[in-house]
Amino acid sequence: MDIVCVQETRWKGEGAVEIKDYKLWYSGSRVARNRVGIFIGNLHKDNVVDVGRFSDRIMSVSLIIKEETYTIISAYAPHAGLGDAKKKSFWELLDEVVRGCTADHRPIIGGDQNGRIGAEAEGYEGAHGGFGFGPRNEEGCSILEFAIAYELVVANSFFKKRDAQLATFHSGGRSTQIDFVLLRIGELRTCRDCKVLPAFTCSSQHRLLVMDVVTRGRVGRRVRAVQPRILWKNLYGANAETFRETVVDN
């Protein structure tokens, strides 16, 4: 994997560190709570141009890939049991971060959104691909409404998979889907696959969610080579005589 978004790391403070074949940027607070981070592999770590640490729940890393700027956002939403004020604060901050991505940037949000978008689109066809898991809840509606507002799609709802490749969280014998990857509608065509790898656990409860993306450089306008042509009919009088003398001399 070239890029990895992680949440609930519980690392204190902010910083960056080299770990084997990756460089990790992380964002947190002085207290060991929440925390988010982004790993960038050796192939792209030297292409990072900006790092935004907005809170212990949201951070971003912008990097250049094939002359295109990708802004990777790691987001960890408050769980359902927290108060409305914290949930509102999270979505307002994420709103500000995404609005800061200009038209020539390609934002990708990966994270634990702590909401269930449901198995079917049901009114959210623009953002939901129709291949979700389980029932929808209020937090899931917030995810879909946010996606529609910014013309984003939930990538892992656009690929038909078996339940084991959809459910991202397992606890107490129950399985749910609360981890998602969001990207712009126009970029969905670059997404080749998005699924859970059941055999790989990020913790005792979360499963690894992966997305395969084909990166593409800027497509320039192709200029067709044109062979110069001489309009012989326009050569008359002095022009014709000059042309004749030039050809004879050469």
Legacy VTK file of the C-alpha trace (Angstrom):
# vtk DataFile Version 3.0
C-alpha trace
ASCII
DATASET POLYDATA
POINTS 250 float
0.000 0.000 0.000
1.296 3.429 -0.936
-0.925 5.523 1.358
-2.579 4.505 4.635
-5.001 6.529 6.791
-5.196 5.510 10.442
-7.422 6.656 13.288
-7.677 6.207 17.052
-3.914 5.885 17.292
-3.637 7.525 20.747
-0.242 9.029 19.906
0.391 12.199 21.880
1.176 15.506 20.217
2.026 16.164 16.567
4.942 15.148 14.427
6.427 12.978 11.700
8.576 9.873 11.906
10.169 7.339 9.568
8.901 3.777 10.142
10.477 1.107 7.930
9.306 1.769 4.357
6.938 4.616 5.319
6.914 8.113 6.658
4.159 8.793 9.173
2.594 12.186 9.801
0.300 12.289 12.834
-1.929 14.751 14.652
-3.163 14.616 18.218
-3.396 16.456 21.499
-1.497 16.289 24.764
-3.980 13.796 26.144
-3.913 10.227 24.784
-7.293 10.337 23.021
-8.491 9.905 19.441
-5.527 10.825 17.152
-5.181 10.392 13.413
-2.254 9.750 11.102
-1.277 9.182 7.481
1.471 6.833 6.269
3.081 7.608 2.907
5.248 4.914 1.309
8.749 5.386 -0.069
7.429 5.839 -3.601
5.641 9.098 -2.735
6.917 10.375 0.627
9.302 12.855 -1.012
6.418 14.293 -3.063
4.552 15.672 -0.039
4.016 19.423 -0.402
1.744 20.249 2.534
0.569 18.809 5.849
-2.522 20.099 7.641
-3.135 19.188 11.279
-6.570 20.503 12.171
-7.440 18.520 15.311
-6.933 15.129 16.902
-9.704 13.871 14.580
-8.820 15.414 11.198
-5.570 15.900 9.328
-4.460 16.017 5.675
-1.393 15.423 3.547
-1.103 16.869 0.039
1.280 15.261 -2.429
2.085 15.387 -6.132
1.528 12.229 -8.172
2.092 12.422 -11.935
1.752 16.230 -11.913
-1.598 16.014 -10.078
-2.147 17.179 -6.487
-3.892 14.680 -4.211
-5.082 15.757 -0.772
-5.434 12.747 1.503
-7.632 13.379 4.546
-7.688 11.071 7.555
-10.893 11.577 9.546
-12.199 10.006 12.752
-15.820 10.941 13.441
-17.303 10.951 16.976
-19.183 7.759 17.780
-22.939 7.678 18.214
-22.775 7.963 22.010
-21.090 11.364 22.034
-23.097 14.578 22.197
-24.470 16.476 19.220
-22.111 19.380 19.868
-19.006 17.250 19.235
-20.549 15.725 16.126
-21.470 19.141 14.773
-17.972 20.449 15.491
-16.416 17.530 13.603
-18.545 17.970 10.469
-18.059 21.722 10.456
-14.284 21.285 10.592
-14.309 18.610 7.889
-16.491 20.947 5.837
-13.834 23.654 6.163
-11.027 21.267 5.190
-12.786 19.978 2.062
-13.791 23.501 1.015
-10.115 24.371 1.171
-9.361 21.856 -1.603
-9.268 23.822 -4.838
-10.696 22.518 -8.106
-7.288 21.277 -9.268
-6.830 19.156 -6.124
-8.119 15.604 -5.812
-9.380 15.067 -2.246
-9.681 11.537 -0.866
-11.140 11.041 2.612
-10.365 7.803 4.406
-11.440 7.052 7.910
-13.587 5.708 10.672
-16.795 7.675 10.124
-18.712 5.922 12.947
-21.908 5.831 10.915
-23.821 3.220 8.938
-24.883 4.229 5.420
-27.064 1.158 4.901
-27.208 -1.588 2.317
-29.126 0.402 -0.323
-28.974 3.924 -1.726
-32.581 4.939 -0.860
-32.580 8.617 -1.751
-28.822 9.059 -1.774
-28.174 7.617 -5.233
-25.649 10.311 -6.098
-23.317 9.352 -3.260
-24.305 5.753 -2.452
-23.565 3.069 -5.027
-26.191 0.632 -3.735
-23.796 -1.961 -2.299
-23.603 -1.184 1.410
-24.009 -3.321 4.492
-26.671 -3.476 7.205
-29.187 -0.805 8.254
-28.658 2.956 8.025
-28.541 5.229 11.067
-28.573 8.977 11.673
-24.783 9.213 11.561
-24.834 7.401 8.212
-27.237 10.014 6.853
-24.762 12.704 7.897
-22.021 10.972 5.903
-24.181 10.736 2.778
-25.484 14.302 3.081
-21.931 15.571 3.416
-20.910 13.566 0.343
-23.767 14.966 -1.747
-22.976 18.528 -0.643
-19.435 18.233 -2.015
-20.179 15.950 -4.986
-18.368 13.034 -3.368
-19.104 9.317 -3.489
-18.625 6.576 -0.899
-16.262 4.379 -2.909
-16.839 1.141 -1.010
-20.565 1.261 -1.805
-19.971 1.070 -5.573
-18.554 -2.455 -5.688
-20.658 -5.554 -5.167
-18.938 -7.698 -2.560
-19.751 -10.477 -0.149
-20.526 -9.420 3.424
-17.041 -10.268 4.692
-15.596 -7.731 2.241
-18.098 -5.023 3.249
-18.180 -5.148 7.056
-15.319 -3.132 8.542
-15.992 -3.498 12.286
-16.621 -6.617 14.387
-17.497 -6.592 18.077
-19.513 -8.838 20.370
-20.480 -11.146 17.546
-21.904 -8.292 15.497
-20.580 -6.830 12.259
-21.099 -3.322 10.908
-19.742 -1.023 8.221
-18.429 2.239 9.675
-15.180 2.838 7.754
-15.376 4.526 4.346
-13.359 6.078 1.539
-14.817 9.165 -0.152
-13.651 10.814 -3.356
-15.086 13.126 -5.996
-17.695 11.744 -8.371
-15.517 12.507 -11.370
-12.658 10.469 -9.885
-14.716 7.320 -9.379
-13.643 6.098 -12.817
-10.048 5.915 -11.543
-11.111 3.606 -8.698
-10.647 -0.012 -9.755
-11.726 -1.686 -6.523
-12.595 -0.969 -2.896
-13.100 -3.707 -0.332
-12.270 -5.065 3.115
-9.478 -7.600 3.457
-10.984 -9.944 6.087
-7.677 -11.659 6.874
-5.962 -8.386 7.848
-6.980 -6.758 11.132
-5.973 -3.211 12.047
-6.980 -3.923 15.652
-9.014 -6.532 17.470
-12.184 -5.016 15.963
-11.411 -3.140 12.722
-10.646 -4.761 9.385
-8.417 -3.221 6.721
-10.327 -1.320 4.014
-8.353 -0.854 0.781
-8.962 1.056 -2.437
-7.109 0.542 -5.707
-6.730 3.747 -7.718
-5.157 4.241 -11.117
-3.388 7.598 -11.035
-3.218 9.568 -14.230
-1.212 12.615 -15.200
-2.573 15.741 -16.801
-3.748 15.137 -20.316
-2.394 17.808 -22.616
-4.007 18.849 -25.864
-2.530 16.854 -28.707
-1.240 19.037 -31.543
-1.375 17.467 -34.965
1.710 17.918 -37.119
0.821 19.699 -40.342
2.961 19.611 -43.485
3.401 23.168 -44.860
1.665 23.709 -48.170
2.398 26.166 -51.006
-0.552 27.698 -52.822
0.893 27.828 -56.305
-2.058 29.807 -57.618
-0.999 32.759 -55.461
2.398 32.956 -57.134
2.202 35.426 -59.978
3.998 38.517 -61.163
7.030 39.469 -59.089
6.382 36.640 -56.593
6.433 34.052 -59.333
9.697 35.458 -60.753
11.354 35.489 -57.306
10.307 31.904 -56.675
11.603 30.790 -60.094
14.989 32.409 -59.514
15.284 30.867 -56.037
14.550 27.340 -57.292
16.962 27.714 -60.201
19.750 29.041 -57.952
19.354 26.132 -55.511
LINES 1 251
250 0 1 2 3 4 5 6 7 8 9 10 11 12 13 14 15 16 17 18 19 20 21 22 23 24 25 26 27 28 29 30 31 32 33 34 35 36 37 38 39 40 41 42 43 44 45 46 47 48 49 50 51 52 53 54 55 56 57 58 59 60 61 62 63 64 65 66 67 68 69 70 71 72 73 74 75 76 77 78 79 80 81 82 83 84 85 86 87 88 89 90 91 92 93 94 95 96 97 98 99 100 101 102 103 104 105 106 107 108 109 110 111 112 113 114 115 116 117 118 119 120 121 122 123 124 125 126 127 128 129 130 131 132 133 134 135 136 137 138 139 140 141 142 143 144 145 146 147 148 149 150 151 152 153 154 155 156 157 158 159 160 161 162 163 164 165 166 167 168 169 170 171 172 173 174 175 176 177 178 179 180 181 182 183 184 185 186 187 188 189 190 191 192 193 194 195 196 197 198 199 200 201 202 203 204 205 206 207 208 209 210 211 212 213 214 215 216 217 218 219 220 221 222 223 224 225 226 227 228 229 230 231 232 233 234 235 236 237 238 239 240 241 242 243 244 245 246 247 248 249
